[in-house]
C-alpha cells in the first residue's frame, strides 16, 4: 500500500485535463504508439466531438520513480463543466489527492474554484499545475499570484507544464509519488469497498467501479451490497490499463472494476458499500452527497410504438449516469413518455443526443423547467415539476421558485454587459471583487431564468472569457404565472412555461417570434398565440404557401379573378379548420433558447 497513489485531475472546462491524462499514460508506457489517439479516456463519441469530458474515467499506471521504486498510480480524469459536478464528487471520494490544472493563459475560472473547494472538503492534498506554458499568452507568475489571491493555495511549488508538447510530465509524476499520501486501510479486516460508478456492458452486464477501503476482493467471493441488501457472487475483477484487464484480486487501497452478475438498475446504487456476505463490516462507508436534479423536461417517442424501447434505453442510461432520473408521464398531445431530471441544460442535451445516436430513437423533448413549490389555500404544499400540472389559480396561495448563488469570473472590460444581463434575469448582486484585471461577481439568480439561454449569452457577450459556476441557494416567493401556447387554436402543453408576471408579455412575444421561425409553412395560415389564462398577450402568424390561382386569367372581367380568389379563400379556411400543424420534434428545446433578438 505504501506504493499506491490515488488521485483525481480537476480543472475548469477546456484547461487540459484529458490532454494531461494522455501524456501521463504515454510517459508510463500504458498506451502503445499505434493505439494512441487524443482524449484516450473520452470513450463516448459526443465527448470527442465536443471536446469535453462527460463521464469520469479511471486508469492504472505503473511508474518507475527516481528513488528506484515502482509505484501504482490510479488516475481519475473528471469533467470540468458545472453540469457534471456530481461525477467530480464521486471521483474525489475515491482518492486521497488531486491535481489542480490551471490554464496559464486564462487563469482561475469559476469551476476551478468550485472543484478546489470540493477537493478541500474531502481533505485532499492538492498539487497545482500551470498548463499551456508553450502558448505565447501564458503568464505563469501572474496566474500563480491569482491562485494565491483567489483560491488561497500556496503556488511556490506549482509545476509549469505543457500537456500538449509533453513538457514537465516527469515532474508531475515525481510530485505525485512524493507529495500525495498513500491510502490507509486494513488488509485483514472485513471487506469494505465503495461503489464509485456503474455502467452497462452488453457482454458482461452491469460493471461496477470500486475503491477497496479494507480487505481484498477475489473472483468466487460472495459479497453483499449493504444499502440494497442484495448478495452476489464475484465473477471477475480487473483494472483499466486503459483497456479492461482481468487480475487475480483487488487489494486494499486499489481502484478497479468487478463483475458480479448484477442485472437490475436499482441494485448497483452509486455510493453503496460492498462487503462480504458471511463476514460483513459493522457499518457502511460514508457515501458522498446524492445528486439533486435541478432541470426537468419530458421526453416522448415520436412513434408511440417505441415507448417500451425508450423505457429500456432510459434504464440503461440511468445505470451509466446516476445523476439522471426519470418517471412515466402522459401528455394529451404527445401521448406516453417520461418526465426526466437533469443537472443542467448541457446534461439534458447530452442525454437526448445519446438516446438518438446510441439507440436510434426519434424523440420529442418538451420545454425544460425547474421544481416549484406551490402553496395551496388549504395549507398543503405540492412540488410542481411540469407547468401542465399547475392547479387552478383560485386554489393557489403563493408559489416559491428555486434560486441559486452564481459565481462569475470575467475580464473587467465586459463587466457592464454582464451586470446588465444579470439584472435582466432578476438577479440580486451579492459581491463584486477585483482580482487584477478580472472581476469575481456573486449573484443570486432565479434558476428558471438561468436554465434557458443564460450560459450561451454570458459566453457571447464576454467573447467566451466569462466563466460560470452555481449552487442551489433555496426557495423564494415570487409572483409567478403560467403561460400557455396555442398553435392554430390548439393548446400545446409541451410549450407551457412558468414565468414572472413582470416579464410575461416580453417572454410571450419572444416565444411566438421564435416559433414563427421554427415551424415550417403549411398550405394555410397558422396563428401562434401566447396566453395567460384566457388573455392572449402575444401573437404571430405564419403565412400560408401561396399559389397564384389568377395566373390563367389574362384579360377579361375582374369578377372572374375575384371569384377565383374567393374560392381559394374558402378552401384555405376549410383547410385550416381540418388541417393538422406538423411541429418538428426538435423545436421544443430550441424555442426556449430565446437569444435570437438579444
C-alpha positions in Angstrom: 0.0 0.0 0.0 2.9 2.4 0.6 3.5 2.5 -3.2 -0.1 3.2 -4.2 -1.3 6.7 -5.2 -4.9 7.5 -6.0 -5.6 11.0 -7.4 -8.2 12.9 -9.5 -7.5 15.6 -12.1 -9.7 18.6 -11.6 -9.9 21.8 -13.5 -12.3 24.2 -15.3 -13.6 23.1 -18.7 -11.0 23.1 -21.5 -8.0 23.7 -19.3 -6.3 20.5 -20.5 -7.2 17.6 -18.1 -7.7 15.0 -20.8 -4.5 16.0 -22.6 -2.6 15.8 -19.4 -4.0 12.3 -18.7 -2.9 11.3 -22.3 0.7 12.4 -21.6 0.8 10.7 -18.2 -0.3 7.4 -19.8 2.3 7.8 -22.6 5.1 8.6 -20.2 4.3 5.5 -18.1 4.1 3.3 -21.2 0.4 2.4 -20.7 -0.5 3.0 -24.4 1.1 1.6 -27.5 2.1 4.2 -30.1 -0.1 2.5 -32.7 -3.1 2.5 -30.5 -2.8 6.1 -29.2 -5.4 8.7 -30.1 -6.1 12.1 -28.5 -8.5 12.0 -25.5 -7.9 8.4 -24.8 -10.1 8.3 -21.7 -13.0 10.0 -23.5 -14.8 6.9 -24.9 -18.1 8.5 -26.0 -18.4 9.9 -29.5 -20.1 13.0 -28.1 -17.2 13.7 -25.7 -14.7 13.5 -28.6 -16.9 15.7 -30.9 -17.5 18.4 -28.3 -14.0 18.2 -26.7 -15.5 17.8 -23.2 -15.4 15.1 -20.6 -18.8 13.8 -19.5 -18.0 10.6 -17.6 -15.2 10.4 -15.1 -12.7 7.7 -16.2 -10.0 5.8 -14.4 -6.8 4.2 -15.5 -4.0 2.3 -13.6 -0.4 3.3 -14.4 2.9 1.8 -13.2 5.6 4.4 -12.7 9.3 3.8 -12.0 10.3 6.7 -9.8 13.7 8.3 -9.3 14.0 6.6 -5.9 14.2 3.2 -7.7 10.7 2.0 -6.6 7.7 1.2 -8.8 4.5 3.0 -7.9 1.0 2.0 -8.7 -0.8 5.2 -9.8 -4.6 5.2 -10.1 -5.7 8.3 -12.2 -9.2 9.6 -12.4 -10.0 12.1 -15.2 -13.0 14.2 -14.2 -15.4 16.5 -16.2 -15.0 20.3 -15.9 -18.5 21.6 -16.8 -20.7 22.6 -13.9 -23.5 20.2 -15.1 -21.2 17.2 -14.3 -20.1 18.2 -10.9 -21.6 15.0 -9.5 -19.0 13.0 -11.4 -16.3 15.1 -9.8 -17.6 14.5 -6.3 -17.7 10.7 -6.8 -14.2 10.6 -8.1 -12.9 12.7 -5.2 -14.5 10.3 -2.7 -12.3 7.5 -4.1 -9.0 9.4 -3.9 -6.5 10.9 -1.4 -5.2 13.7 -3.5 -5.9 15.9 -6.5 -4.0 17.6 -9.4 -5.4 21.0 -10.0 -4.8 22.1 -13.6 -5.0 25.8 -14.3 -4.6 27.3 -17.8 -1.6 29.7 -17.7 -3.3 31.8 -20.4 -6.7 32.0 -18.8 -6.0 31.9 -15.0 -8.6 31.0 -12.3 -12.1 30.3 -13.6 -15.4 29.7 -11.7 -15.3 25.9 -12.0 -11.7 26.0 -10.8 -12.9 27.4 -7.5 -15.8 25.0 -7.2 -13.6 21.9 -7.8 -10.9 23.1 -5.4 -13.5 23.6 -2.6 -14.8 20.1 -3.3 -11.3 18.7 -3.0 -10.6 20.5 0.2 -13.9 19.2 1.7 -12.5 15.7 1.1 -9.2 16.7 2.9 -7.2 16.2 -0.3 -3.6 17.1 -0.8 -3.5 19.3 -3.9 -0.8 19.6 -6.5 -1.0 22.7 -8.6 -0.1 22.5 -12.3 0.1 25.5 -14.6 -0.7 24.2 -18.1 -0.2 25.5 -21.7 3.1 27.3 -20.9 4.0 26.8 -24.6 1.5 29.4 -25.7 2.7 33.0 -26.2 -0.1 34.4 -24.0 0.9 32.2 -21.0 1.9 34.2 -17.8 3.0 31.8 -15.1 3.8 34.4 -12.5 0.5 36.4 -12.9 -1.6 33.2 -12.7 0.4 31.9 -9.7 -0.4 35.2 -7.8 -4.1 34.9 -8.9 -4.3 31.4 -7.5 -2.8 32.6 -4.2 -5.2 35.6 -4.0 -8.4 34.0 -5.2 -8.1 30.3 -4.1 -5.7 30.7 -1.2 -3.3 27.9 -2.1 0.5 28.3 -2.0 1.9 28.3 -5.5 5.7 28.3 -4.6 5.9 24.7 -5.8 3.4 24.9 -8.7 4.6 22.9 -11.7 4.8 24.6 -15.1 3.6 22.1 -17.8 2.7 21.9 -21.4 0.5 18.8 -21.7 0.3 19.2 -25.5 4.0 19.2 -26.0 4.9 17.0 -23.1 7.0 19.5 -21.0 7.1 18.8 -17.3 5.3 15.5 -17.2 8.1 13.8 -15.3 8.0 16.5 -12.7 4.2 15.9 -12.3 4.8 12.1 -11.7 7.6 12.8 -9.2 5.4 15.3 -7.3 2.6 12.6 -7.2 4.7 10.0 -5.5 6.4 12.4 -3.1 3.5 14.7 -2.0 0.4 12.6 -2.2 -0.3 10.3 0.8 -0.7 6.6 0.3 -4.1 5.1 1.0 -4.9 3.8 4.5 -6.8 0.6 5.4 -6.6 -2.8 6.9 -5.8 -5.7 4.6 -7.1 -8.3 7.2 -10.3 -6.5 8.1 -13.7 -7.5 6.7 -14.2 -6.2 3.1 -15.3 -2.6 2.7 -15.4 -1.3 -0.8 -17.0 2.0 -2.0 -19.1 1.6 -5.2 -17.9 4.7 -7.1 -19.6 4.1 -10.5 -21.5 1.6 -12.5 -22.3 1.1 -16.2 -24.0 -1.3 -18.5 -21.8 -3.5 -20.7 -23.7 -5.5 -23.4 -21.5 -8.6 -22.9 -20.8 -8.6 -19.1 -24.0 -6.9 -17.8 -23.5 -4.4 -15.0 -19.9 -3.4 -14.3 -19.1 -1.6 -11.1 -16.1 0.5 -10.3 -15.0 0.2 -6.7 -12.4 1.6 -4.3 -11.2 -1.0 -1.8 -11.0 0.6 1.7 -10.4 -2.6 3.7 -9.8 -6.3 2.8 -9.5 -7.6 -0.7 -11.9 -8.9 -3.4 -11.3 -12.1 -5.5 -13.4 -14.0 -8.0 -15.7 -16.5 -6.4 -16.4 -14.5 -3.2 -20.0 -14.0 -2.1 -20.4 -10.2 -1.5 -23.4 -8.1 -0.3 -24.4 -4.5 -1.1 -25.2 -3.1 2.3 -27.8 -0.4 1.3 -29.5 -2.6 -1.3 -29.3 -5.7 0.9 -28.6 -7.9 -2.2 -25.9 -10.7 -2.3 -23.9 -11.6 -5.4 -21.0 -13.9 -6.4 -18.0 -12.2 -7.9 -17.3 -13.4 -11.4 -14.4 -11.2 -12.5 -12.2 -8.5 -11.0 -10.0 -6.2 -13.1 -8.4 -2.8 -13.7 -8.2 -0.4 -16.7 -4.8 0.0 -18.3 -6.6 1.8 -20.1 -8.2 -1.4 -21.6 -10.1 -3.6 -19.2 -7.6 -6.2 -17.8 -8.5 -9.1 -15.6 -6.5 -9.6 -12.4 -6.5 -12.2 -9.6 -7.6 -9.8 -6.8 -8.2 -6.2 -5.8 -6.3 -5.3 -2.6 -6.8 -2.6 0.0 -6.3 0.9 -1.4 -6.7 -0.1 -5.1 -9.3 1.0 -7.6 -10.7 -1.4 -10.1 -13.9 -3.0 -11.5 -15.9 -6.1 -10.5 -18.5 -8.1 -12.5 -21.0 -9.9 -10.2 -24.0 -10.8 -12.4 -25.9 -7.6 -11.3 -28.9 -7.3 -13.6 -31.1 -4.5 -12.4 -30.5 -0.8 -12.4 -31.9 -0.4 -8.8 -29.3 -2.8 -7.3 -26.0 -1.1 -8.0 -26.5 2.2 -6.4 -23.6 4.6 -6.6 -22.2 5.3 -3.0 -23.2 1.9 -1.6 -20.8 -0.2 0.4 -19.8 -3.7 -0.7 -18.9 -6.2 2.0 -18.5 -10.0 2.5 -21.9 -11.8 2.9 -20.8 -14.2 5.7 -18.4 -11.8 7.4 -19.9 -8.3 6.9 -18.4 -5.0 8.0 -20.0 -3.4 11.1 -21.1 -0.2 9.4 -21.1 1.1 5.8 -18.7 3.7 4.5 -19.9 7.3 4.4 -21.2 7.8 0.9 -21.0 11.1 -0.9 -23.8 13.6 -1.1 -26.5 12.5 -3.5 -27.2 14.5 -6.6 -30.3 16.6 -6.9 -31.7 17.1 -10.4 -32.5 20.8 -11.0 -33.8 20.9 -14.5 -36.8 18.7 -15.6 -38.2 18.1 -19.0 -40.4 15.4 -20.7 -39.2 13.0 -23.4 -41.7 11.3 -25.7 -41.1 8.9 -28.6 -42.2 10.3 -32.0 -43.7 6.9 -32.7 -45.7 5.6 -29.7 -44.7 2.0 -30.6 -41.2 2.9 -29.4 -42.4 3.6 -25.8 -41.1 0.3 -24.4 -37.8 0.7 -26.2 -37.4 4.2 -24.8 -38.0 2.9 -21.3 -35.4 0.2 -21.7 -32.9 2.7 -23.0 -33.5 5.1 -20.2 -32.9 2.3 -17.7 -29.5 1.6 -19.3 -28.6 5.3 -19.4 -29.5 5.7 -15.7 -27.1 2.9 -14.9 -24.4 4.7 -16.8 -25.3 8.1 -15.3 -26.5 8.0 -11.7 -27.4 11.8 -11.7 -30.1 11.2 -14.3 -33.6 10.3 -13.1 -37.0 9.6 -14.8 -40.6 8.6 -14.2 -43.6 7.8 -16.5 -45.8 10.7 -17.7 -48.7 11.1 -20.1 -49.5 14.2 -22.3 -52.7 14.9 -24.1 -50.9 16.0 -27.3 -47.7 13.8 -27.2 -49.0 10.6 -25.6 -47.0 8.4 -23.2 -43.4 9.4 -22.3 -41.2 10.1 -19.3 -40.5 13.1 -17.0 -36.7 13.3 -16.7 -34.5 15.1 -14.2 -31.1 16.6 -15.2 -28.3 18.6 -13.5 -28.4 21.3 -16.2 -29.2 22.1 -19.8 -25.9 20.6 -21.2 -26.7 17.4 -19.3 -30.1 17.4 -20.9 -28.7 17.9 -24.4 -26.1 15.1 -23.9 -28.7 12.6 -22.7 -31.0 13.5 -25.6 -28.2 13.1 -28.1 -27.1 9.8 -26.6 -30.6 8.4 -26.9 -30.9 9.4 -30.5 -27.4 8.3 -31.5 -26.7 5.2 -29.4 -30.3 3.8 -29.5 -31.6 5.2 -32.8 -34.7 6.8 -31.2 -36.7 9.7 -32.7 -37.7 11.9 -29.7 -39.8 14.9 -28.8 -38.3 16.9 -25.9 -40.5 19.4 -24.2 -39.5 22.8 -22.7 -37.2 22.4 -19.6 -38.5 23.6 -16.3 -37.4 23.6 -12.6 -39.2 22.4 -9.5 -41.6 24.9 -8.0 -43.2 24.7 -4.5 -46.9 25.6 -4.9 -48.6 26.5 -1.6 -52.3 25.9 -1.7 -55.1 27.6 0.2 -55.7 24.5 2.3 -52.1 24.8 3.7 -50.7 21.9 1.7 -47.6 22.2 -0.5 -47.1 20.4 -3.8 -43.8 20.1 -5.8 -44.6 21.1 -9.4 -42.2 19.6 -12.0 -44.3 20.4 -15.1 -46.2 23.6 -15.9 -49.0 21.5 -17.2 -49.6 20.2 -13.6 -50.3 23.7 -12.3 -53.5 23.8 -10.2 -56.3 26.3 -10.7 -55.1 29.8 -9.8 -58.0 30.2 -7.4 -56.6 27.3 -5.2 -53.1 28.8 -5.0 -51.9 30.9 -2.1 -48.4 31.6 -3.4 -45.6 30.0 -5.4 -41.9 29.6 -4.5 -39.2 29.2 -7.1 -35.6 27.9 -6.6 -32.8 30.4 -6.5 -29.1 29.9 -7.0 -25.9 31.6 -5.9 -23.9 32.2 -9.1 -20.1 32.9 -9.3 -19.0 34.6 -12.5 -15.3 35.5 -13.2 -14.9 37.9 -16.2 -12.4 40.4 -17.5 -13.4 43.9 -16.3 -13.9 45.2 -19.9 -17.1 43.1 -20.2 -18.4 43.9 -16.7 -21.1 46.3 -17.8 -22.7 43.8 -20.2 -22.6 41.0 -17.6 -24.2 43.2 -14.9 -27.0 44.2 -17.4 -27.6 40.5 -18.2 -27.8 39.5 -14.6 -30.2 42.4 -13.9 -32.4 41.4 -16.8 -32.6 37.9 -15.3 -33.9 39.4 -12.0 -30.5 38.9 -10.3 -29.5 40.4 -6.9 -25.9 41.3 -6.6 -24.1 40.0 -3.5 -20.4 40.6 -4.1 -18.1 42.3 -6.6 -14.3 41.8 -6.1 -11.4 42.8 -8.4 -8.5 40.4 -8.9 -6.1 42.2 -11.1 -7.9 42.9 -14.4 -10.6 40.3 -13.7 -13.8 40.6 -11.6 -15.3 38.0 -9.4 -19.1 38.5 -9.3 -21.5 36.8 -6.9 -25.2 37.0 -7.8 -28.4 35.4 -6.5 -30.5 34.4 -9.6 -33.7 32.5 -10.1 -32.8 29.1 -11.6 -35.7 29.4 -14.1 -34.1 32.4 -15.7 -30.7 30.7 -15.9 -31.5 27.3 -17.5 -32.6 28.5 -20.9 -30.1 30.9 -22.5 -28.1 32.5 -19.7 -24.9 30.5 -20.2 -24.9 31.0 -24.0 -25.5 34.7 -23.7 -22.9 35.0 -21.0 -20.3 33.4 -23.3 -21.5 35.5 -26.2 -21.2 39.0 -24.6 -17.9 38.2 -23.0 -16.4 36.7 -26.2 -16.0 33.4 -24.3 -13.9 34.8 -21.5 -16.5 34.7 -18.7 -16.7 31.5 -16.6 -19.8 30.5 -14.6 -20.5 28.2 -11.6 -23.5 27.9 -9.4 -25.0 26.1 -6.4 -28.6 26.0 -5.1 -29.4 28.6 -2.5 -33.0 27.9 -1.6 -36.6 28.8 -2.5 -38.1 32.3 -2.6 -41.7 33.5 -3.0 -42.3 35.3 -6.4 -45.3 36.5 -8.5 -45.3 33.6 -11.0 -47.8 32.7 -13.6 -48.3 30.0 -16.2 -48.1 31.0 -19.9 -49.7 28.6 -22.5 -49.0 28.5 -26.2 -51.8 27.9 -28.8 -50.9 26.9 -32.3 -53.7 27.1 -34.8 -56.1 27.4 -31.8 -54.8 24.1 -30.3 -53.2 24.2 -26.8 -49.6 22.7 -26.9 -48.9 21.8 -23.3 -45.3 20.9 -24.1 -44.6 24.6 -24.7 -46.2 25.8 -21.5 -43.8 27.8 -19.3 -43.8 29.4 -15.8 -42.7 33.0 -15.9 -42.6 36.1 -13.7 -45.6 38.3 -14.2 -43.4 41.3 -15.0 -41.6 39.5 -17.9 -44.7 37.7 -19.2 -45.5 39.8 -22.3 -41.8 40.1 -23.3 -41.3 36.3 -22.9 -44.6 35.7 -24.8 -43.5 37.9 -27.8 -40.1 36.3 -27.9 -41.5 32.8 -27.8 -44.0 33.5 -30.6 -41.3 35.1 -32.8 -39.1 32.1 -32.2 -41.8 29.6 -33.1 -42.7 31.5 -36.2 -39.1 31.0 -37.4 -39.0 27.3 -36.4 -42.4 25.9 -37.6 -42.4 25.4 -41.4 -45.1 26.9 -43.6 -48.3 25.0 -44.4 -50.9 25.4 -47.1 -53.0 27.6 -44.6 -52.2 30.4 -42.3 -51.1 29.4 -38.8 -51.7 31.7 -35.8 -49.3 31.3 -32.9 -50.6 32.8 -29.6 -49.1 33.1 -26.1 -51.9 33.3 -23.4 -52.1 33.8 -19.7 -55.4 32.3 -18.6 -57.9 33.5 -21.2 -56.0 36.6 -22.2 -53.7 36.5 -25.3 -50.6 38.5 -24.7 -48.7 37.9 -27.9 -49.4 36.7 -31.4 -47.6 35.9 -34.6 -48.9 34.4 -37.9 -47.1 32.0 -40.2 -48.2 32.9 -43.8 -49.6 30.2 -46.0 -47.9 28.9 -49.1 -49.2 31.0 -52.0 -50.5 29.7 -55.3 -51.3 32.2 -58.0 -54.8 31.0 -59.0 -55.4 34.0 -61.2 -52.3 33.4 -63.4 -54.5 31.8 -66.1 -56.8 34.9 -66.2 -55.2 37.1 -68.8 -57.6 39.9 -69.7 -61.3 39.5 -69.2 -63.6 40.9 -66.5 -62.2 41.5 -62.9 -65.1 39.5 -61.5 -63.6 36.3 -62.8 -60.4 36.9 -60.8 -62.4 37.8 -57.7 -64.5 34.6 -58.0 -61.3 32.5 -58.1 -59.7 34.4 -55.1 -62.9 33.9 -53.1 -63.0 30.2 -53.9 -59.3 29.9 -52.8 -60.1 31.8 -49.6 -62.9 29.4 -48.7 -60.6 26.4 -49.4 -57.9 27.9 -47.2 -60.4 28.4 -44.3 -61.6 24.9 -44.6 -58.1 23.5 -44.7 -57.2 25.5 -41.6 -60.2 24.0 -39.7 -59.4 20.4 -40.6 -55.6 20.6 -41.2 -53.0 19.5 -38.7 -50.0 21.6 -38.0 -46.8 19.4 -38.1 -44.4 20.6 -35.5 -40.8 19.4 -35.9 -39.8 17.4 -32.9 -36.6 19.4 -32.2 -38.2 22.8 -31.7 -39.4 22.5 -28.1 -36.0 22.9 -26.6 -34.8 25.2 -29.5 -37.8 27.6 -29.0 -36.8 28.3 -25.4 -33.3 29.5 -26.3 -34.5 32.9 -26.9 -31.3 34.8 -27.6 -32.2 35.5 -31.3 -33.0 39.1 -30.7 -30.6 39.6 -27.8 
